[in-house]
């Protein structure tokens, strides 16, 4: 199954609290922090909400 690598690349200062909570829900704690998640519609939705603050890449999309 594919995984997503999410990197926080832009500060959340000045953005809505909902977007800050979404970053925390993704598991990033500080700027330039990187986390990996299984690819799912929920995670894709969270990434879409904060796409201007994070960089997301698909890794390991081949069959296992």
PQR file of N, CA, C, O and H, with PARSE charges and radii, in Angstrom:
ATOM      1  N   UNK A   1       0.831  -1.186   0.000 -0.4000 1.5000
ATOM      2  CA  UNK A   1       0.000   0.000   0.000 -0.0000 2.0000
ATOM      3  C   UNK A   1       0.875   1.248   0.000  0.5500 1.7000
ATOM      4  O   UNK A   1       1.950   1.261   0.599 -0.5500 1.4000
ATOM      5  N   UNK A   2       0.419   2.267  -0.658 -0.4000 1.5000
ATOM      6  CA  UNK A   2       1.184   3.504  -0.771 -0.0000 2.0000
ATOM      7  C   UNK A   2       1.218   4.242   0.560  0.5500 1.7000
ATOM      8  O   UNK A   2       0.306   4.139   1.379 -0.5500 1.4000
ATOM      9  H   UNK A   2      -0.454   2.256  -1.144  0.4000 1.0000
ATOM     10  N   UNK A   3       2.284   4.977   0.742 -0.4000 1.5000
ATOM     11  CA  UNK A   3       2.423   5.829   1.920 -0.0000 2.0000
ATOM     12  C   UNK A   3       2.595   7.260   1.452  0.5500 1.7000
ATOM     13  O   UNK A   3       3.010   7.517   0.322 -0.5500 1.4000
ATOM     14  H   UNK A   3       3.025   5.061   0.076  0.4000 1.0000
ATOM     15  N   UNK A   4       2.271   8.178   2.333 -0.4000 1.5000
ATOM     16  CA  UNK A   4       2.444   9.596   2.064 -0.0000 2.0000
ATOM     17  C   UNK A   4       3.460  10.162   3.043  0.5500 1.7000
ATOM     18  O   UNK A   4       3.381   9.903   4.244 -0.5500 1.4000
ATOM     19  H   UNK A   4       1.935   7.969   3.251  0.4000 1.0000
ATOM     20  N   UNK A   5       4.406  10.928   2.540 -0.4000 1.5000
ATOM     21  CA  UNK A   5       5.368  11.626   3.385 -0.0000 2.0000
ATOM     22  C   UNK A   5       4.948  13.095   3.411  0.5500 1.7000
ATOM     23  O   UNK A   5       4.881  13.748   2.370 -0.5500 1.4000
ATOM     24  H   UNK A   5       4.470  11.138   1.564  0.4000 1.0000
ATOM     25  N   UNK A   6       4.670  13.600   4.596 -0.4000 1.5000
ATOM     26  CA  UNK A   6       4.178  14.969   4.765 -0.0000 2.0000
ATOM     27  C   UNK A   6       5.230  15.783   5.508  0.5500 1.7000
ATOM     28  O   UNK A   6       5.669  15.394   6.591 -0.5500 1.4000
ATOM     29  H   UNK A   6       4.725  13.069   5.442  0.4000 1.0000
ATOM     30  N   UNK A   7       5.637  16.915   4.928 -0.4000 1.5000
ATOM     31  CA  UNK A   7       6.622  17.801   5.531 -0.0000 2.0000
ATOM     32  C   UNK A   7       6.002  19.175   5.716  0.5500 1.7000
ATOM     33  O   UNK A   7       5.444  19.743   4.778 -0.5500 1.4000
ATOM     34  H   UNK A   7       5.281  17.231   4.049  0.4000 1.0000
ATOM     35  N   UNK A   8       6.102  19.705   6.924 -0.4000 1.5000
ATOM     36  CA  UNK A   8       5.586  21.037   7.234 -0.0000 2.0000
ATOM     37  C   UNK A   8       6.621  22.054   6.748  0.5500 1.7000
ATOM     38  O   UNK A   8       7.747  22.069   7.244 -0.5500 1.4000
ATOM     39  H   UNK A   8       6.556  19.244   7.686  0.4000 1.0000
ATOM     40  N   UNK A   9       6.250  22.911   5.773 -0.4000 1.5000
ATOM     41  CA  UNK A   9       7.225  23.800   5.149 -0.0000 2.0000
ATOM     42  C   UNK A   9       6.954  25.290   5.344  0.5500 1.7000
ATOM     43  O   UNK A   9       7.804  26.112   5.003 -0.5500 1.4000
ATOM     44  H   UNK A   9       5.335  22.899   5.370  0.4000 1.0000
ATOM     45  N   UNK A  10       5.787  25.659   5.885 -0.4000 1.5000
ATOM     46  CA  UNK A  10       5.479  27.077   6.064 -0.0000 2.0000
ATOM     47  C   UNK A  10       4.817  27.265   7.423  0.5500 1.7000
ATOM     48  O   UNK A  10       3.997  26.445   7.838 -0.5500 1.4000
ATOM     49  H   UNK A  10       5.096  24.991   6.163  0.4000 1.0000
ATOM     50  N   UNK A  11       5.172  28.341   8.114 -0.4000 1.5000
ATOM     51  CA  UNK A  11       4.653  28.598   9.444 -0.0000 2.0000
ATOM     52  C   UNK A  11       3.138  28.770   9.440  0.5500 1.7000
ATOM     53  O   UNK A  11       2.553  29.256   8.472 -0.5500 1.4000
ATOM     54  H   UNK A  11       5.838  29.007   7.777  0.4000 1.0000
ATOM     55  N   UNK A  12       2.515  28.360  10.549 -0.4000 1.5000
ATOM     56  CA  UNK A  12       1.067  28.489  10.669 -0.0000 2.0000
ATOM     57  C   UNK A  12       0.650  29.788  11.360  0.5500 1.7000
ATOM     58  O   UNK A  12      -0.535  29.978  11.633 -0.5500 1.4000
ATOM     59  H   UNK A  12       2.991  27.966  11.336  0.4000 1.0000
ATOM     60  N   UNK A  13       1.581  30.671  11.646 -0.4000 1.5000
ATOM     61  CA  UNK A  13       1.260  31.946  12.280 -0.0000 2.0000
ATOM     62  C   UNK A  13       0.374  32.754  11.341  0.5500 1.7000
ATOM     63  O   UNK A  13       0.694  32.929  10.165 -0.5500 1.4000
ATOM     64  H   UNK A  13       2.544  30.516  11.424  0.4000 1.0000
ATOM     65  N   UNK A  14      -0.735  33.240  11.871 -0.4000 1.5000
ATOM     66  CA  UNK A  14      -1.655  34.050  11.089 -0.0000 2.0000
ATOM     67  C   UNK A  14      -2.742  33.262  10.382  0.5500 1.7000
ATOM     68  O   UNK A  14      -3.584  33.846   9.701 -0.5500 1.4000
ATOM     69  H   UNK A  14      -0.995  33.097  12.826  0.4000 1.0000
ATOM     70  N   UNK A  15      -2.737  31.944  10.534 -0.4000 1.5000
ATOM     71  CA  UNK A  15      -3.763  31.115   9.915 -0.0000 2.0000
ATOM     72  C   UNK A  15      -4.786  30.680  10.961  0.5500 1.7000
ATOM     73  O   UNK A  15      -4.536  30.783  12.162 -0.5500 1.4000
ATOM     74  H   UNK A  15      -2.053  31.469  11.088  0.4000 1.0000
ATOM     75  N   UNK A  16      -5.919  30.202  10.510 -0.4000 1.5000
ATOM     76  CA  UNK A  16      -7.021  29.822  11.392 -0.0000 2.0000
ATOM     77  C   UNK A  16      -6.617  28.691  12.341  0.5500 1.7000
ATOM     78  O   UNK A  16      -5.762  27.868  12.014 -0.5500 1.4000
ATOM     79  H   UNK A  16      -6.123  30.118   9.535  0.4000 1.0000
ATOM     80  N   UNK A  17      -7.241  28.663  13.515 -0.4000 1.5000
ATOM     81  CA  UNK A  17      -6.959  27.618  14.500 -0.0000 2.0000
ATOM     82  C   UNK A  17      -7.269  26.235  13.948  0.5500 1.7000
ATOM     83  O   UNK A  17      -6.598  25.261  14.289 -0.5500 1.4000
ATOM     84  H   UNK A  17      -7.936  29.331  13.781  0.4000 1.0000
ATOM     85  N   UNK A  18      -8.280  26.150  13.099 -0.4000 1.5000
ATOM     86  CA  UNK A  18      -8.635  24.863  12.492 -0.0000 2.0000
ATOM     87  C   UNK A  18      -7.467  24.298  11.692  0.5500 1.7000
ATOM     88  O   UNK A  18      -7.216  23.093  11.721 -0.5500 1.4000
ATOM     89  H   UNK A  18      -8.825  26.942  12.822  0.4000 1.0000
ATOM     90  N   UNK A  19      -6.755  25.168  10.979 -0.4000 1.5000
ATOM     91  CA  UNK A  19      -5.606  24.712  10.193 -0.0000 2.0000
ATOM     92  C   UNK A  19      -4.462  24.301  11.104  0.5500 1.7000
ATOM     93  O   UNK A  19      -3.751  23.344  10.800 -0.5500 1.4000
ATOM     94  H   UNK A  19      -6.960  26.146  10.955  0.4000 1.0000
ATOM     95  N   UNK A  20      -4.268  25.007  12.218 -0.4000 1.5000
ATOM     96  CA  UNK A  20      -3.233  24.634  13.176 -0.0000 2.0000
ATOM     97  C   UNK A  20      -3.547  23.273  13.788  0.5500 1.7000
ATOM     98  O   UNK A  20      -2.648  22.451  13.968 -0.5500 1.4000
ATOM     99  H   UNK A  20      -4.845  25.785  12.465  0.4000 1.0000
ATOM    100  N   UNK A  21      -4.820  23.030  14.108 -0.4000 1.5000
ATOM    101  CA  UNK A  21      -5.219  21.739  14.665 -0.0000 2.0000
ATOM    102  C   UNK A  21      -5.045  20.617  13.640  0.5500 1.7000
ATOM    103  O   UNK A  21      -4.708  19.489  14.000 -0.5500 1.4000
ATOM    104  H   UNK A  21      -5.551  23.697  13.961  0.4000 1.0000
ATOM    105  N   UNK A  22      -5.273  20.928  12.371 -0.4000 1.5000
ATOM    106  CA  UNK A  22      -5.089  19.925  11.319 -0.0000 2.0000
ATOM    107  C   UNK A  22      -3.619  19.525  11.217  0.5500 1.7000
ATOM    108  O   UNK A  22      -3.308  18.347  11.042 -0.5500 1.4000
ATOM    109  H   UNK A  22      -5.547  21.844  12.078  0.4000 1.0000
ATOM    110  N   UNK A  23      -2.714  20.501  11.326 -0.4000 1.5000
ATOM    111  CA  UNK A  23      -1.282  20.182  11.308 -0.0000 2.0000
ATOM    112  C   UNK A  23      -0.927  19.257  12.464  0.5500 1.7000
ATOM    113  O   UNK A  23      -0.186  18.291  12.282 -0.5500 1.4000
ATOM    114  H   UNK A  23      -2.967  21.458  11.468  0.4000 1.0000
ATOM    115  N   UNK A  24      -1.453  19.547  13.656 -0.4000 1.5000
ATOM    116  CA  UNK A  24      -1.162  18.700  14.814 -0.0000 2.0000
ATOM    117  C   UNK A  24      -1.748  17.304  14.621  0.5500 1.7000
ATOM    118  O   UNK A  24      -1.134  16.310  15.009 -0.5500 1.4000
ATOM    119  H   UNK A  24      -2.055  20.332  13.804  0.4000 1.0000
ATOM    120  N   UNK A  25      -2.942  17.231  14.019 -0.4000 1.5000
ATOM    121  CA  UNK A  25      -3.576  15.940  13.778 -0.0000 2.0000
ATOM    122  C   UNK A  25      -2.772  15.106  12.785  0.5500 1.7000
ATOM    123  O   UNK A  25      -2.776  13.877  12.855 -0.5500 1.4000
ATOM    124  H   UNK A  25      -3.441  18.038  13.704  0.4000 1.0000
ATOM    125  N   UNK A  26      -2.090  15.768  11.868 -0.4000 1.5000
ATOM    126  CA  UNK A  26      -1.225  15.055  10.930 -0.0000 2.0000
ATOM    127  C   UNK A  26       0.025  14.520  11.629  0.5500 1.7000
ATOM    128  O   UNK A  26       0.680  13.608  11.123 -0.5500 1.4000
ATOM    129  H   UNK A  26      -2.086  16.766  11.811  0.4000 1.0000
ATOM    130  N   UNK A  27       0.353  15.083  12.788 -0.4000 1.5000
ATOM    131  CA  UNK A  27       1.475  14.567  13.559 -0.0000 2.0000
ATOM    132  C   UNK A  27       2.745  15.386  13.461  0.5500 1.7000
ATOM    133  O   UNK A  27       3.773  14.983  14.005 -0.5500 1.4000
ATOM    134  H   UNK A  27      -0.179  15.824  13.199  0.4000 1.0000
ATOM    135  N   UNK A  28       2.708  16.519  12.785 -0.4000 1.5000
ATOM    136  CA  UNK A  28       3.907  17.362  12.729 -0.0000 2.0000
ATOM    137  C   UNK A  28       3.904  18.293  13.938  0.5500 1.7000
ATOM    138  O   UNK A  28       2.861  18.822  14.323 -0.5500 1.4000
ATOM    139  H   UNK A  28       1.873  16.846  12.342  0.4000 1.0000
ATOM    140  N   UNK A  29       5.079  18.486  14.531 -0.4000 1.5000
ATOM    141  CA  UNK A  29       5.180  19.280  15.757 -0.0000 2.0000
ATOM    142  C   UNK A  29       5.904  20.593  15.563  0.5500 1.7000
ATOM    143  O   UNK A  29       5.628  21.566  16.265 -0.5500 1.4000
ATOM    144  H   UNK A  29       5.926  18.056  14.218  0.4000 1.0000
ATOM    145  N   UNK A  30       6.819  20.632  14.627 -0.4000 1.5000
ATOM    146  CA  UNK A  30       7.570  21.874  14.405 -0.0000 2.0000
ATOM    147  C   UNK A  30       7.871  22.022  12.918  0.5500 1.7000
ATOM    148  O   UNK A  30       7.768  21.063  12.153 -0.5500 1.4000
ATOM    149  H   UNK A  30       7.044  19.841  14.057  0.4000 1.0000
ATOM    150  N   UNK A  31       8.235  23.205  12.531 -0.4000 1.5000
ATOM    151  CA  UNK A  31       8.522  23.506  11.135 -0.0000 2.0000
ATOM    152  C   UNK A  31       9.605  22.571  10.603  0.5500 1.7000
ATOM    153  O   UNK A  31      10.580  22.291  11.300 -0.5500 1.4000
ATOM    154  H   UNK A  31       8.318  23.983  13.153  0.4000 1.0000
ATOM    155  N   UNK A  32       9.443  22.096   9.396 -0.4000 1.5000
ATOM    156  CA  UNK A  32      10.336  21.165   8.688 -0.0000 2.0000
ATOM    157  C   UNK A  32      10.322  19.760   9.293  0.5500 1.7000
ATOM    158  O   UNK A  32      11.197  18.948   8.996 -0.5500 1.4000
ATOM    159  H   UNK A  32       8.651  22.324   8.830  0.4000 1.0000
ATOM    160  N   UNK A  33       9.346  19.478  10.127 -0.4000 1.5000
ATOM    161  CA  UNK A  33       9.148  18.130  10.655 -0.0000 2.0000
ATOM    162  C   UNK A  33       8.496  17.278   9.563  0.5500 1.7000
ATOM    163  O   UNK A  33       7.666  17.780   8.805 -0.5500 1.4000
ATOM    164  H   UNK A  33       8.634  20.138  10.368  0.4000 1.0000
ATOM    165  N   UNK A  34       8.861  16.004   9.478 -0.4000 1.5000
ATOM    166  CA  UNK A  34       8.332  15.100   8.459 -0.0000 2.0000
ATOM    167  C   UNK A  34       7.722  13.871   9.124  0.5500 1.7000
ATOM    168  O   UNK A  34       8.297  13.298  10.049 -0.5500 1.4000
ATOM    169  H   UNK A  34       9.535  15.597  10.094  0.4000 1.0000
ATOM    170  N   UNK A  35       6.553  13.480   8.638 -0.4000 1.5000
ATOM    171  CA  UNK A  35       5.880  12.271   9.124 -0.0000 2.0000
ATOM    172  C   UNK A  35       5.410  11.458   7.928  0.5500 1.7000
ATOM    173  O   UNK A  35       5.247  11.984   6.827 -0.5500 1.4000
ATOM    174  H   UNK A  35       6.086  13.945   7.886  0.4000 1.0000
ATOM    175  N   UNK A  36       5.194  10.162   8.160 -0.4000 1.5000
ATOM    176  CA  UNK A  36       4.675   9.289   7.111 -0.0000 2.0000
ATOM    177  C   UNK A  36       3.352   8.690   7.566  0.5500 1.7000
ATOM    178  O   UNK A  36       3.200   8.303   8.725 -0.5500 1.4000
ATOM    179  H   UNK A  36       5.327   9.734   9.054  0.4000 1.0000
ATOM    180  N   UNK A  37       2.387   8.619   6.634 -0.4000 1.5000
ATOM    181  CA  UNK A  37       1.070   8.057   6.899 -0.0000 2.0000
ATOM    182  C   UNK A  37       0.703   7.105   5.781  0.5500 1.7000
ATOM    183  O   UNK A  37       1.165   7.251   4.649 -0.5500 1.4000
ATOM    184  H   UNK A  37       2.511   8.934   5.693  0.4000 1.0000
ATOM    185  N   UNK A  38      -0.142   6.115   6.108 -0.4000 1.5000
ATOM    186  CA  UNK A  38      -0.731   5.279   5.072 -0.0000 2.0000
ATOM    187  C   UNK A  38      -1.656   6.152   4.236  0.5500 1.7000
ATOM    188  O   UNK A  38      -2.331   7.032   4.769 -0.5500 1.4000
ATOM    189  H   UNK A  38      -0.517   5.996   7.028  0.4000 1.0000
ATOM    190  N   UNK A  39      -1.689   5.916   2.943 -0.4000 1.5000
ATOM    191  CA  UNK A  39      -2.541   6.687   2.044 -0.0000 2.0000
ATOM    192  C   UNK A  39      -4.001   6.331   2.291  0.5500 1.7000
ATOM    193  O   UNK A  39      -4.395   5.175   2.138 -0.5500 1.4000
ATOM    194  H   UNK A  39      -1.140   5.201   2.510  0.4000 1.0000
ATOM    195  N   UNK A  40      -4.805   7.323   2.672 -0.4000 1.5000
ATOM    196  CA  UNK A  40      -6.226   7.109   2.899 -0.0000 2.0000
ATOM    197  C   UNK A  40      -6.976   8.400   2.586  0.5500 1.7000
ATOM    198  O   UNK A  40      -6.374   9.474   2.581 -0.5500 1.4000
ATOM    199  H   UNK A  40      -4.485   8.262   2.796  0.4000 1.0000
ATOM    200  N   UNK A  41      -8.266   8.313   2.329 -0.4000 1.5000
ATOM    201  CA  UNK A  41      -9.045   9.524   2.040 -0.0000 2.0000
ATOM    202  C   UNK A  41      -9.014  10.535   3.183  0.5500 1.7000
ATOM    203  O   UNK A  41      -9.031  11.741   2.935 -0.5500 1.4000
ATOM    204  H   UNK A  41      -8.755   7.441   2.334  0.4000 1.0000
ATOM    205  N   UNK A  42      -8.970  10.067   4.423 -0.4000 1.5000
ATOM    206  CA  UNK A  42      -8.933  10.981   5.577 -0.0000 2.0000
ATOM    207  C   UNK A  42      -7.648  11.808   5.570  0.5500 1.7000
ATOM    208  O   UNK A  42      -7.682  13.027   5.737 -0.5500 1.4000
ATOM    209  H   UNK A  42      -8.957   9.088   4.624  0.4000 1.0000
ATOM    210  N   UNK A  43      -6.528  11.139   5.376 -0.4000 1.5000
ATOM    211  CA  UNK A  43      -5.240  11.832   5.362 -0.0000 2.0000
ATOM    212  C   UNK A  43      -5.164  12.772   4.163  0.5500 1.7000
ATOM    213  O   UNK A  43      -4.682  13.897   4.288 -0.5500 1.4000
ATOM    214  H   UNK A  43      -6.500  10.149   5.240  0.4000 1.0000
ATOM    215  N   UNK A  44      -5.638  12.319   3.001 -0.4000 1.5000
ATOM    216  CA  UNK A  44      -5.653  13.181   1.816 -0.0000 2.0000
ATOM    217  C   UNK A  44      -6.475  14.443   2.057  0.5500 1.7000
ATOM    218  O   UNK A  44      -6.096  15.527   1.614 -0.5500 1.4000
ATOM    219  H   UNK A  44      -6.030  11.404   2.899  0.4000 1.0000
ATOM    220  N   UNK A  45      -7.600  14.303   2.760 -0.4000 1.5000
ATOM    221  CA  UNK A  45      -8.449  15.446   3.073 -0.0000 2.0000
ATOM    222  C   UNK A  45      -7.744  16.439   3.989  0.5500 1.7000
ATOM    223  O   UNK A  45      -7.837  17.650   3.789 -0.5500 1.4000
ATOM    224  H   UNK A  45      -7.908  13.423   3.120  0.4000 1.0000
ATOM    225  N   UNK A  46      -7.036  15.921   5.001 -0.4000 1.5000
ATOM    226  CA  UNK A  46      -6.304  16.809   5.906 -0.0000 2.0000
ATOM    227  C   UNK A  46      -5.192  17.540   5.167  0.5500 1.7000
ATOM    228  O   UNK A  46      -4.959  18.727   5.394 -0.5500 1.4000
ATOM    229  H   UNK A  46      -6.961  14.937   5.164  0.4000 1.0000
ATOM    230  N   UNK A  47      -4.508  16.823   4.284 -0.4000 1.5000
ATOM    231  CA  UNK A  47      -3.441  17.455   3.500 -0.0000 2.0000
ATOM    232  C   UNK A  47      -4.024  18.540   2.595  0.5500 1.7000
ATOM    233  O   UNK A  47      -3.414  19.595   2.420 -0.5500 1.4000
ATOM    234  H   UNK A  47      -4.698  15.858   4.100  0.4000 1.0000
ATOM    235  N   UNK A  48      -5.185  18.291   2.028 -0.4000 1.5000
ATOM    236  CA  UNK A  48      -5.821  19.285   1.151 -0.0000 2.0000
ATOM    237  C   UNK A  48      -6.170  20.562   1.920  0.5500 1.7000
ATOM    238  O   UNK A  48      -6.074  21.657   1.366 -0.5500 1.4000
ATOM    239  H   UNK A  48      -5.680  17.434   2.170  0.4000 1.0000
ATOM    240  N   UNK A  49      -6.573  20.436   3.190 -0.4000 1.5000
ATOM    241  CA  UNK A  49      -6.930  21.598   3.998 -0.0000 2.0000
ATOM    242  C   UNK A  49      -5.733  22.491   4.290  0.5500 1.7000
ATOM    243  O   UNK A  49      -5.883  23.706   4.425 -0.5500 1.4000
ATOM    244  H   UNK A  49      -6.650  19.546   3.641  0.4000 1.0000
ATOM    245  N   UNK A  50      -4.553  21.904   4.388 -0.4000 1.5000
ATOM    246  CA  UNK A  50      -3.359  22.686   4.720 -0.0000 2.0000
ATOM    247  C   UNK A  50      -2.300  22.570   3.622  0.5500 1.7000
ATOM    248  O   UNK A  50      -1.103  22.643   3.901 -0.5500 1.4000
ATOM    249  H   UNK A  50      -4.430  20.918   4.279  0.4000 1.0000
ATOM    250  N   UNK A  51      -2.736  22.393   2.390 -0.4000 1.5000
ATOM    251  CA  UNK A  51      -1.797  22.172   1.279 -0.0000 2.0000
ATOM    252  C   UNK A  51      -0.848  23.353   1.072  0.5500 1.7000
ATOM    253  O   UNK A  51       0.242  23.184   0.526 -0.5500 1.4000
ATOM    254  H   UNK A  51      -3.708  22.334   2.164  0.4000 1.0000
ATOM    255  N   UNK A  52      -1.253  24.538   1.502 -0.4000 1.5000
ATOM    256  CA  UNK A  52      -0.398  25.715   1.369 -0.0000 2.0000
ATOM    257  C   UNK A  52       0.683  25.763   2.454  0.5500 1.7000
ATOM    258  O   UNK A  52       1.586  26.597   2.387 -0.5500 1.4000
ATOM    259  H   UNK A  52      -2.139  24.675   1.945  0.4000 1.0000
ATOM    260  N   UNK A  53       0.600  24.876   3.450 -0.4000 1.5000
ATOM    261  CA  UNK A  53       1.562  24.850   4.546 -0.0000 2.0000
ATOM    262  C   UNK A  53       2.454  23.613   4.543  0.5500 1.7000
ATOM    263  O   UNK A  53       3.468  23.583   5.240 -0.5500 1.4000
ATOM    264  H   UNK A  53      -0.133  24.198   3.504  0.4000 1.0000
ATOM    265  N   UNK A  54       2.089  22.596   3.769 -0.4000 1.5000
ATOM    266  CA  UNK A  54       2.840  21.339   3.776 -0.0000 2.0000
ATOM    267  C   UNK A  54       3.229  20.916   2.371  0.5500 1.7000
ATOM    268  O   UNK A  54       2.677  21.388   1.377 -0.5500 1.4000
ATOM    269  H   UNK A  54       1.265  22.620   3.203  0.4000 1.0000
ATOM    270  N   UNK A  55       4.202  20.006   2.321 -0.4000 1.5000
ATOM    271  CA  UNK A  55       4.573  19.348   1.066 -0.0000 2.0000
ATOM    272  C   UNK A  55       4.303  17.869   1.260  0.5500 1.7000
ATOM    273  O   UNK A  55       4.758  17.278   2.239 -0.5500 1.4000
ATOM    274  H   UNK A  55       4.651  19.622   3.128  0.4000 1.0000
ATOM    275  N   UNK A  56       3.570  17.268   0.341 -0.4000 1.5000
ATOM    276  CA  UNK A  56       3.234  15.847   0.446 -0.0000 2.0000
ATOM    277  C   UNK A  56       3.776  15.106  -0.760  0.5500 1.7000
ATOM    278  O   UNK A  56       3.677  15.579  -1.892 -0.5500 1.4000
ATOM    279  H   UNK A  56       3.200  17.749  -0.454  0.4000 1.0000
ATOM    280  N   UNK A  57       4.360  13.920  -0.502 -0.4000 1.5000
ATOM    281  CA  UNK A  57       4.885  13.084  -1.575 -0.0000 2.0000
ATOM    282  C   UNK A  57       4.396  11.661  -1.363  0.5500 1.7000
ATOM    283  O   UNK A  57       4.265  11.193  -0.232 -0.5500 1.4000
ATOM    284  H   UNK A  57       4.441  13.536   0.418  0.4000 1.0000
ATOM    285  N   UNK A  58       4.130  10.986  -2.466 -0.4000 1.5000
ATOM    286  CA  UNK A  58       3.741   9.577  -2.415 -0.0000 2.0000
ATOM    287  C   UNK A  58       5.013   8.751  -2.455  0.5500 1.7000
ATOM    288  O   UNK A  58       5.875   8.969  -3.306 -0.5500 1.4000
ATOM    289  H   UNK A  58       4.237  11.366  -3.384  0.4000 1.0000
ATOM    290  N   UNK A  59       5.132   7.799  -1.530 -0.4000 1.5000
ATOM    291  CA  UNK A  59       6.303   6.922  -1.506 -0.0000 2.0000
ATOM    292  C   UNK A  59       5.830   5.481  -1.480  0.5500 1.7000
ATOM    293  O   UNK A  59       4.794   5.174  -0.890 -0.5500 1.4000
ATOM    294  H   UNK A  59       4.431   7.622  -0.838  0.4000 1.0000
ATOM    295  N   UNK A  60       6.563   4.621  -2.100 -0.4000 1.5000
ATOM    296  CA  UNK A  60       6.277   3.192  -2.081 -0.0000 2.0000
ATOM    297  C   UNK A  60       4.917   2.808  -2.601  0.5500 1.7000
ATOM    298  O   UNK A  60       4.168   2.100  -1.928 -0.5500 1.4000
ATOM    299  H   UNK A  60       7.405   4.870  -2.579  0.4000 1.0000
ATOM    300  N   UNK A  61       4.577   3.280  -3.830 -0.4000 1.5000
ATOM    301  CA  UNK A  61       3.252   2.971  -4.356 -0.0000 2.0000
ATOM    302  C   UNK A  61       3.213   1.655  -5.132  0.5500 1.7000
ATOM    303  O   UNK A  61       2.195   1.353  -5.756 -0.5500 1.4000
ATOM    304  H   UNK A  61       5.185   3.855  -4.377  0.4000 1.0000
ATOM    305  N   UNK A  62       4.268   0.878  -5.116 -0.4000 1.5000
ATOM    306  CA  UNK A  62       4.281  -0.406  -5.805 -0.0000 2.0000
ATOM    307  C   UNK A  62       3.661  -1.505  -4.943  0.5500 1.7000
ATOM    308  O   UNK A  62       3.446  -1.300  -3.748 -0.5500 1.4000
ATOM    309  H   UNK A  62       5.094   1.124  -4.609  0.4000 1.0000
ATOM    310  N   UNK A  63       3.371  -2.667  -5.531 -0.4000 1.5000
ATOM    311  CA  UNK A  63       2.805  -3.763  -4.741 -0.0000 2.0000
ATOM    312  C   UNK A  63       3.838  -4.340  -3.792  0.5500 1.7000
ATOM    313  O   UNK A  63       5.030  -4.382  -4.098 -0.5500 1.4000
ATOM    314  H   UNK A  63       3.546  -2.833  -6.502  0.4000 1.0000
ATOM    315  N   UNK A  64       3.368  -4.782  -2.644 -0.4000 1.5000
ATOM    316  CA  UNK A  64       4.300  -5.315  -1.630 -0.0000 2.0000
ATOM    317  C   UNK A  64       4.353  -6.813  -1.664  0.5500 1.7000
ATOM    318  O   UNK A  64       5.083  -7.423  -0.882 -0.5500 1.4000
ATOM    319  H   UNK A  64       2.400  -4.749  -2.395  0.4000 1.0000
TER
END
